[in-house]
Each structure stands twice: as C-alpha cells, then as structure tokens.
Amino acid sequence: MKSPKDTAPRPAGLRLELVLKADSIGSVEAVSEAVGLINVPGVDISIIRSGVGMVSQSDVLYAETSGRLIIGFQVGVVPGLEKTLGDRRIEVRLWEPTGSIILKKTGNS
C-alpha cells in the first residue's frame, strides 16, 4: 500500500530557458552543444532562441517570456538597450572567448 507521501503530487522541476547570442554560427552551435551537456538534477535547461549578432530588442522580448536570462559569447548589447533590460529585469551575461568555456566543460583544458 502506498503512503500519502508516495501519492502526493511532486513539484515540477525547475526550468531555465535561455536566449543565446554569439558572434558566429559556429559559436552558437558549440555553445548550444555545451549547454546540452549540462546536467543539473531537477533542472531542465533549454535554449529557446539563438542567433548571431548583438543582443537586440527582440531577444529581450523572448527573454521576458522565459527565464529572463540572455547569454552572449563574444557579442555586445545594442546601444541604448540597457535601460530596457533594467526596466524589464532581464539579466544579460556576456563571455569571451567560447573556446575556453567549452574546453573546461568537457575537461580538455
């Protein structure tokens, strides 16, 4: 017989939906692959939008409907967008270079 603890609904896992921007399609593909290798128990990580170029207004709109996180590799933010990001509480994290990040993730450093 199951106890009430066994039949109680379990809370859904956390979801982290990312907007990914990079300087080239090769970087987008490499970072997407590296993100796919991340395994955090109870957390579903997915990229809901990716593209080449600077972080733009349309990226902000996608981030606003998801986890409110934009990650960028070797790119910047379109000038004047900082106020919108702050007003909408969108977090942007920018990194350079992608090669060292991927090497560290795969243990080939």
N, C-alpha and C positions, 0 to 999 in steps of 0.2 A: 504494500500500500504506500502511495506517495504521501509525503508530508506536505503541509501547506507551503512550506518553504520551496519544495520542488515544483509546485504548480503555480506559484506566483509569477506574474509576468516579469521577465528580466528587462532591465533598462537597455535601450538600444545603445550600441556602441557610438562613440564619438565620430563625427565626420569632419575631415579637414579638406575643404575644396579650395584648390589653388588656381590662381591665374599666373601663368608662366610667360615671361618675355625674355628673349635672348637676342644676341647680335647676329646670329645666322641660323639657318635651318638645321645645320649640323649640331649646333649647341642646343637647340630646342630638343632635338632627338636624343642627344646624350643625357641631358638633364632629365628629360621625361623617363628615360630608361632607369636612371639612378633613383628617381623618386619611386618608381615601381618596385625597386628592390628594398625600400624601407618597410620594415615590418614592426609595427608597434601594436602589441596586443590590445584589443578593444578600440582601435582607432582605424578608420577607413580613410586613407589618403588618396585623393584623386585630383587630376588636373582637369578643370572644367573649360579652360580656354588657354590656348598657347599661340604664340606668334613671334614674328621677328620685328624688332624695332623698339623704339622708346615706349614707356608706359604712357598710355593715352586715356582720354576721357571714356572711350568705350570699354577699356579694361577696368576702369573704376566702376562702371555700371555692372559689369559681370561680378566683380568682387563684392559689390554691395548686396547682391542677391545670394552670396555664398558665405564663406568663412571670413570675408573681409581681409584677405591676405593676398598680396601680389608679390611674386618673387621675380627678380630680374638678374640676368647674368650678362655682364659687360654691356649694359644699357643704362640709360638715364630716364628721367621723367620729363615729359613735355613741359617746357617753361610755362609757369603760371598755374600749373595743376596742383601745386602743394596746398593751396587754400582749400580746394575742393576735397582733397584727400583728408585734410584735418576736419573739415566740416562734416564729412560723412564717416569719419572714424575708420578709414581704410588704412591698413598698415602696408607699407612697401619695404621690402628688404632687398637690397642690391648687393651683388657679389661679383668679384673678379679674382682670378680667372676660373673658368669652369673646370679646366683640366685637373687642377689640384684637388678640387672638391670631389670629383669622381674617383680619382686615384685613392684618396683617403677612404672613401666609402667602400671601394672594392678591395682595399687592403694592399694595393700595389704601390704604396708610397716609397 
